[in-house]
């Protein structure tokens, strides 16, 4: 019987803890530079950073126009070559930081995918074993029919992962030429 709504299931807590441990371990193993880049990207991705960036660019442009109006030496005359240079270098750094952070997250996703696959295969084997035990029990119980059940017999064998992979490749053209 299912537990009432709102009551946490111990299995969910176990799974959540396992996922948290994988994430924490992945973060702990990251090099300090990678952690720094992730922290910078996290700060840059905040709306306040966008507002500050817009304010800085508008201020730079206004300052240069104001200096021109009062006939003082302009720091960066239109078309604002220094501003363009700073923006280009900043964009380059930001691109590299985003790619670095994305690689870090892709590695974590690969670990999660591997964990999911291994648990699915393990679950499949456990299910096959349970079905096998139930079939043995059914055949040995005098109150049950001892006639062979081909469907149950087939379910006592775990999935052939190589056959499944070949079936996926056969039905998904994009995966046919992919190296193993």
N, C-alpha and C positions, 0 to 999 in steps of 0.2 A: 504494500500500500504506500502511496506517495505521501511524503510529509506535507503538513499544511503549508499553504502559501505564507511566505514571510519568514519561515524558519530556515536558516541556512543548513545546507547539507554538508556533512563532514568531507565528502568527496570533493565538493567544489572548493572548499578551503584548502584541501591537499593539492588540488590542481593549481589553484591560484598561487599557493606558496611555491610550488615547483616552477611555475612560470616566472615568478618574482626572483627566485634564486638564479635561474638561467640569465635573466636580464641583469641582475646585480653582478654575477660572475663575469658576464661579458663586459660590463662597464669597468669592473675592477681590473680586468686584463688590458684595457685600453692604455695606450701610452699617454704620458702627461700632455704632450702636444695635441693629441687627438681629443683629449678631454677639454683642453683649452679651446680648441676650434669649435667643439660642440657647444661650449658655454657661450662663445661669441655669437654663433649662429642663433642660439636660443635668445640672446639679448636682442640681436638685430631683427629677429622675426616678430618682435612686439610692435604694436601700433604706435607706441610713443616714439620709437626710433624713426619710423616713417615721418611722423610729424616734425621731429627734430631735424631730419634731413631736409625736408621741404623748407622749414624755417631757415636753415643754414644757407641753402641755395638762394632763396628769395632775399635774405639779408645780404649776401655777397653781391648779388646783382644790384640791389637798391643802394648799397654802400658805394659801389663803383659809379652808378649814375649820379648819386648825390655829390661825390667828389668832383665829377665832371661839371655839374651845375655850378658849384662854388669855385670853379677854376683851380682846383688842387690837383696834385699828381694822382692819376687814376692807377690803382693797383693792377687791374685786369680789365682792359678796355674790351668792349664788344668786338668780336663774338666770344669773348671770355675764354681765351685759350688755356689759361691756368685752371679755370674751373673744369673745362673739358678734360684736361690732362688728369686732374685729381679724380674726376668721375670715372674715367677709363681705367685708371689704376685700381680704384676702389672696386669697380665692377669685376676686374680680373681677380682680385683677392677674394671677393665675395663668391665668385664662381668656383674657385678652387676650394674654398671652405665648405660650400654647399656639397660639392662632389665628395669631399673627404667625409663629411657627416653622412651623406647618403650611402657611401661604401660601408661605413660603420654599421648603419642600420640594416643594410642588405646582408651583412655578415650575420647579424642577430636573427634576421628573418630566415636565413639558411639554416641556422641552428634550430630554430623552432620547427621548420619544415622537416628537418631530419628527425627530430624528436617525435613529431606527429606521425611520420612514416613508420618509425620503429615501434611506436606504441600501437599503431593500427595493425602491423604485422603480428605483434605479440598478442593482441586482442583476438585476431583471427585464429591464431594457433590455440589460444585458450578456449575459444568457442568451439573449435573442432574437437578438442579434448573433452569438453563438457558433453557435446553431442554424442561422442563415442561412448562415454560412460553411461549416458542415458539409454543409448541403444543396447549396451550390454545388460543394463538393468531390465529393459523391456523384454529382451530375449530370454533372460533367466527367470523372469517373474511368471509363474504358472497362470496367473490371472490375466496376463497380457498375451496378445497374439505374438507368436514367434516367427511369423512370416517375414521374409526379407523385405526391407523398405529401401529401395534403390536411392530414393531422394535423401533419406537420412544417412545412408551409407556414403553417398557422395559428399555430404556435409561434414563427415568425420575427417576428411582430408583438408588441411589448410590450403589456402589459395597458392597456386604456383606463381610466384612473383615474376619470374621470367616470362611466363605465358601472358600474364596481365600486361607487362611492359610491351611485349610484341603486339598484343591486341590494341593497345593505346597507339603505338606507332602506326599500325595498319589503318586506324580510323582517323588519325590526325596527320594530314599530309605535311604540315610544317615540322613534325618530329621525325619524319622518315630518314632524312639525311643527317640527322644530328649524331655526332660521335658519342660513343658510350663513355 
